[in-house]
Amino acid sequence: MKKLTAAQRANRLREIETQREELMPEFSNIRSRLQNVQGQQANLEKQLQELTSPPPKHGWRTAGRSGDTARVRRELDQVRQSNEQLQEEMRPFQKQLDHLAKEEESLLNNPPKVSLADLQQTQAEITKLEIQIDRIGQAREEAAARTPTAGIESLKEEIAQAASDRDLLAADLDLGEGSEADLKKATTHLTKLRKQLAEQEETASLAGATQRGYEKRLADLSETKRQAEQEFRCQLSLYAKEIHDAGLQKIVKAFEEIGPALNEILAANKLSGTHGTGDEFSRLSGRVRLDMGGFHGIENNSISADEELVSERVAGILADIRKS
């Protein structure tokens, strides 16, 4: 299996759960029908056994027994066919569910190892992406400010007016009331304006392409940043889980040492209380309970003193004293 990142592992676990939820309704339906059929089959097999077994001693066969046997055999054949058909229908669902369960178990039992250096590296990548996003966002705003949108509209209005003036001069010249020089001048001016418009439209087109490029770049970087942030969160949870488990093991180990310590305390109390001045140094019930609720990983949260070991300890100390 391909080694997954922390985020990929989390995503795959969610996908497995979704796929299981999609399979379960149909699987449950088939399983329920199969259970009903298997129940019918068991009842019919019991009936057939009763019908075909020898009658009790001094007994007799009931009327219609042969017909009942044939009917039960027919029904049993039909039920067995239904049983086989339903098992065949359920088999691919069971295979998929088993595969998902196996993959899920592997992912849960083999999480990626995450170190502090891994977290620092991912955080550095996020910071780098944030800087890039800010830089490109600022460049996009500056490029948008340079787009000659208002100038183009104004120039179009000016061209429309210049074209109208040129048309009037052309009509006047045709009527013999205008000069060719004025028409040439107006035409040259109109051509110049149209050239300016073409240049500005080309500039605006390039600016639009630049804006779209910036938008695409920002979208890509934002998605990369989102993935990096998800990876960081998943890494951090795995890192925290390792800290948690290490702390839990310390608690379990310490709790295991409480039993022998409790025995020693009770032995000391008994030694002094019974054989010494009668003083007891601490009031303990002989039982210690670790109150952590249903804490996962702690199976036994209560420890009781071993009275037999306590008595043996006291007897051993007294025996050692007598040896001197």
BALUM-694422 format. One record per residue (C-alpha): x, y, z. Coordinates in pm, whole numbers, padded with zeros to 5 digits, always signed. Example, Ala and Ser with C-alpha at 12.3 -4.5 7.8 and 13.67 -1.06 7.14 Angstrom:
<atoms>
+01230-00450+00780/+01367-00106+00714/
</atoms>
This chain:
<atoms>
+00000+00000+00000/+00125+00347-00091/+00249+00543+00207/+00000+00820+00281/+00052+01159+00440/-00133+01240+00760/-00405+01427+00570/-00436+01160+00302/-00477+00899+00575/-00752+01103+00744/-00928+01157+00410/-00907+00787+00326/-01053+00691+00663/-01348+00923+00593/-01386+00773+00245/-01391+00423+00393/-01665+00524+00636/-01867+00681+00353/-01829+00372+00135/-01934+00150+00425/-02243+00363+00485/-02333+00334+00117/-02299-00046+00120/-02471-00119+00451/-02840-00056+00361/-02843-00309+00076/-02616-00547+00267/-02839-00531+00576/-03148-00589+00363/-02998-00901+00203/-02869-01025+00538/-03211-00983+00698/-03379-01174+00416/-03112-01444+00440/-03167-01483+00813/-03541-01521+00756/-03483-01782+00486/-03235-01970+00704/-03493-01971+00984/-03753-02112+00745/-03504-02373+00627/-03430-02483+00983/-03802-02517+01059/-03868-02715+00741/-03571-02942+00807/-03710-03007+01155/-04053-03083+01011/-03903-03318+00752/-03706-03499+01020/-04021-03546+01224/-04215-03669+00921/-03948-03916+00804/-03833-04050+01140/-03968-04389+01251/-04286-04371+01461/-04247-04431+01833/-04287-04782+01963/-04653-04877+01985/-04725-04557+01785/-04883-04500+01448/-04841-04281+01142/-05093-04000+01108/-05310-03981+00798/-05172-03772+00514/-04815-03817+00634/-04688-03902+00284/-04847-03592+00132/-04709-03371+00405/-04362-03511+00347/-04375-03433-00025/-04500-03080+00043/-04228-03012+00298/-03963-03146+00060/-04083-02911-00216/-04087-02612+00019/-03746-02706+00154/-03599-02724-00198/-03737-02376-00274/-03603-02234+00051/-03260-02386-00009/-03249-02228-00354/-03343-01892-00200/-03072-01942+00060/-02806-02003-00204/-02927-01710-00415/-02920-01467-00122/-02575-01585-00018/-02458-01525-00375/-02609-01174-00366/-02447-01097-00032/-02103-01229-00124/-01977-00920-00321/-02105-00686-00049/-01932-00891+00220/-01612-00895+00015/-01613-00516-00018/-01692-00465+00350/-01415-00705+00453/-01170-00523+00227/-01268-00186+00375/-01239-00320+00729/-00893-00460+00657/-00773-00134+00504/-00923+00068+00790/-00751-00151+01049/-00418-00110+00869/-00455+00269+00857/-00554+00291+01223/-00277+00063+01344/-00002+00213+01128/-00029+00594+01146/+00252+00806+01001/+00525+00894+01247/+00526+01269+01308/+00818+01454+01465/+00851+01812+01583/+01068+01874+01275/+00781+01757+01052/+00546+02006+01216/+00800+02286+01182/+00850+02207+00814/+00478+02205+00739/+00429+02530+00932/+00714+02687+00734/+00545+02581+00409/+00220+02743+00522/+00400+03066+00611/+00575+03067+00271/+00241+03018+00095/+00084+03302+00295/+00366+03535+00185/+00318+03433-00179/-00058+03485-00159/-00014+03833-00009/+00245+03928-00273/+00035+03809-00566/-00281+03963-00420/-00108+04301-00400/+00025+04264-00756/-00324+04182-00877/-00465+04499-00720/-00189+04710-00874/-00251+04555-01216/-00624+04621-01185/-00553+04988-01111/-00356+05017-01437/-00639+04884-01655/-00762+05176-01878/-01132+05089-01854/-01262+05445-01813/-01027+05579-02083/-01158+05330-02337/-01519+05435-02288/-01426+05802-02316/-01224+05733-02630/-01516+05546-02788/-01740+05847-02734/-01475+06073-02885/-01443+05843-03188/-01818+05843-03239/-01821+06223-03239/-01517+06240-03471/-01680+05996-03712/-01995+06207-03715/-01794+06524-03786/-01603+06349-04066/-01930+06231-04221/-02070+06585-04222/-01754+06722-04383/-01769+06450-04649/-02128+06548-04727/-02037+06918-04741/-01751+06844-04981/-01981+06644-05203/-02221+06940-05211/-01934+07170-05301/-01966+07358-04971/-01664+07213-04786/-01291+07180-04834/-01095+06865-04907/-00831+06974-04656/-01087+06982-04371/-01211+06635-04466/-00856+06498-04480/-00777+06652-04143/-01094+06501-03986/-01018+06161-04139/-00661+06168-04008/-00788+06261-03662/-01042+05976-03668/-00776+05728-03778/-00550+05843-03497/-00829+05801-03240/-00909+05453-03368/-00542+05357-03342/-00536+05482-02983/-00850+05280-02909/-00695+04965-03056/-00383+05015-02845/-00584+05072-02529/-00807+04773-02598/-00498+04559-02648/-00363+04693-02319/-00697+04619-02150/-00702+04269-02301/-00353+04201-02167/-00457+04343-01830/-00757+04109-01829/-00532+03815-01907/-00302+03927-01626/-00597+03943-01385/-00714+03597-01485/-00361+03466-01443/-00340+03619-01097/-00680+03472-01006/-00573+03127-01121/-00243+03155-00936/-00419+03270-00618/-00674+02989-00645/-00396+02732-00685/-00197+02874-00395/-00507+02894-00175/-00584+02529-00245/-00223+02432-00175/-00238+02630+00150/-00567+02462+00246/-00410+02121+00191/-00099+02221+00387/-00314+02346+00676/-00512+02021+00675/-00186+01825+00674/-00060+02034+00967/-00377+01971+01170/-00361+01597+01102/+00012+01587+01182/-00046+01780+01503/-00319+01539+01615/-00092+01240+01546/+00193+01411+01732/-00041+01486+02023/-00162+01124+02021/+00196+01005+02071/+00236+01244+02365/-00098+01125+02503/-00007+00757+02476/+00333+00813+02635/+00168+00993+02927/-00092+00720+02957/+00177+00454+02975/+00344+00647+03257/+00014+00653+03446/-00039+00281+03390/+00316+00202+03501/+00287+00423+03809/-00049+00271+03896/+00101-00078+03877/+00360+00027+04136/+00090+00148+04374/-00009-00207+04472/+00327-00306+04624/+00355+00037+04786/+00007-00001+04937/+00102-00341+05077/+00410-00187+05243/+00204+00091+05403/-00053-00152+05540/+00221-00384+05662/+00381-00094+05849/+00046+00001+06005/-00019-00357+06109/+00334-00401+06244/+00306-00091+06461/-00061-00126+06546/-00048-00493+06645/+00305-00547+06767/+00426-00196+06848/+00276+00101+07030/-00059+00063+06857/-00006+00365+06637/-00109+00353+06271/+00062+00603+06045/-00209+00646+05785/-00571+00557+05750/-00608+00356+05431/-00893+00128+05341/-00661-00107+05159/-00789+00000+04822/-00682+00272+04582/-00895+00382+04288/-00780+00584+03989/-01079+00798+03893/-01043+00866+03521/-01385+00755+03407/-01393+00520+03111/-01046+00624+03007/-00934+00433+02702/-00618+00238+02772/-00672+00185+03145/-00842-00150+03194/-00803-00179+03571/-00852+00146+03760/-00882-00005+04107/-00609-00169+04317/-00669-00352+04644/-00410-00452+04898/-00315-00820+04914/-00389-00913+05275/-00195-01237+05246/+00117-01053+05125/+00073-00793+05400/+00060-01066+05665/+00361-01241+05513/+00553-00913+05515/+00477-00853+05883/+00568-01210+05972/+00890-01182+05776/+00998-00867+05958/+00923-01021+06298/+01113-01335+06197/+01414-01127+06095/+01408-00954+06434/+01405-01284+06621/+01707-01409+06425/+01926-01153+06594/
</atoms>
